[in-house]
Amino acid sequence: MTPEIHTEPSPRQRREMIAIAAYYLAEHRGFAPGGADQDWLDAERTVDAMIASKLLSRTTQTDAGRRLIRNALVMPEGDDG
């Protein structure tokens, strides 16, 4: 059995992961106007840290990735929509 090789997400996958995280951040603050840029930057920082820590990879399934991202943001569990 060969060990699983960690492969970074493609740029498209990374952008999708950041979008998911930014959505959760916006949801957490009640979608108040004026915070979208900061949500994106915070999401980008979180996702990049998770990729660097090998928590997210090219092969991470969407549902699992959403749970991992939500947990990394220390958000209460809820409907992942």
C-alpha positions, 0 to 999 in steps of 0.5 A, a space after each residue: 500500500 502506498 502512502 497518500 501524497 498530499 497535493 495542494 488544491 488547484 487554484 480553482 479548488 482553493 478559490 472555492 474553499 475560500 468562498 465557502 469560508 468567507 460565506 461562513 464568516 459573513 453568515 456569522 456576522 449576520 451579513 452586515 454590509 461592509 465586511 466582505 473584503 475582510 471576510 475574504 482576507 480572513 477566509 484566505 488566511 484560514 484556508 491557506 493555513 489549512 492547506 499548509 498544515 495538510 488539512 485540505 488537499 486536492 482530494 478533500 471531499 466537498 462536505 468534509 472540506 466544509 466541515 473542516 473549514 467551519 471548524 477551523 473558523 470556530 463556528 457553531 455547527 449548523 446547516 451547511 446549506 
